[in-house]
Amino acid sequence: MTTSNELRLLPWSGPEGKPCYLSTDDPDGYISRLADNIEAVQLATAAELLEKASGSLDNEDAGRDNLRRLGHDLTGALRDVLRVAVSRGHLLAATESHSI
């Protein structure tokens, strides 16, 4: 098992929106691979939304409802990307402490 400072923040929330963590010695295990795949989808979705936002903000005819929906989607994507960044930052720190 990993130590408490090596827990991986998973890219999904548990009950009541609480964070989920993984403790494992196997970075290639099923849950680790599932988390990696979900993170990849989340990052790709954020990139697509960013491109869509750039186009929509340049469009003077973009409707208020469309912009509100886009803002809502961007907020969710930013939340996902931030979680990925935090998780990967923790993984990097854990990896660096093992190499010392």
N, C-alpha and C positions, 0 to 999 in steps of 0.2 A: 504494500500500500504506500501511497505517497504521504508526505507529511502535510500538515494543515496549510503550510504556506505554498504548497505545490498543487492545491486543488485547482481543477480547470473549471472556469466559469463557462457553462454551457450556453449555446445560443437560443435557448428558450427559457420561459419562466415556468415556475411551478404554480401550485395553488395560490390564489390571491396575488399573483404577480411577483411572488418571491423568487429570487435567483436560484438556479439549480447548479450544483457543482458535481464534478466527477473526480473520484479518487481511484487511481489505477496505476499499476506498474507497466501497463501495456498501451503505449501510444498508438498502436495499430489495432486495438480492440474494436469491437462492433460499435460501441457508443462513441468512442473517439472518432472513428471514421464517419459515423452518422453526423456528429457535430461538425467535422470538417466539411462535409458535403452541404450541410445547412448553411454554414458560414459562407461558403462559396456562392450559394444561391442568393443569400442576403446581400453580399457585396455586388453581385451582378445586377440585382434588382435596384440597388441604390444607384449604380452607374446609369442604368436605363432611365430612372426617374430624374436624375440630374440632367441628362440630355433632353428629356421631355420638358423639364422646367425651364431650361435655357430657351427652348423654342417658344414655350408658352408666354414667358415674360417679354419676349420680343414681339409677340403678337398683340397688337392693340385691340383686336376683336375678341380676345380670350374672355369668356364669360366669367362672371363672379363665382358662380357655382363650380365651374371647372377649376378655377384658381384655388378655391377653398378645398376642393377634393385633392388637388395636387399638393397643397400645403399639408393636408392631413397625411397623405401618403409619404411625403418627404419627411415629416416628423417621425413616422414609424420607421422609415428606412434609416434615418439618422440615429434613432435609438438602437436599432439592430447593429449598425456599423460601430457605434460607440461600444456596445457590448463585445463585439468581435475584437476591437482594439484593446480593450481592457483585458480580455481573456488572453490574447496573444502577447500582450505586454507581460502578464504574469508568467506565461509559459517561457518567454525569453529570459526573464529574471531567474526562474527556476533552473533553466538550462545553463545559464552563466554561472550560477552558484555551484552546480555540479562539476563544471570544468575547471574550477579554481583549485 
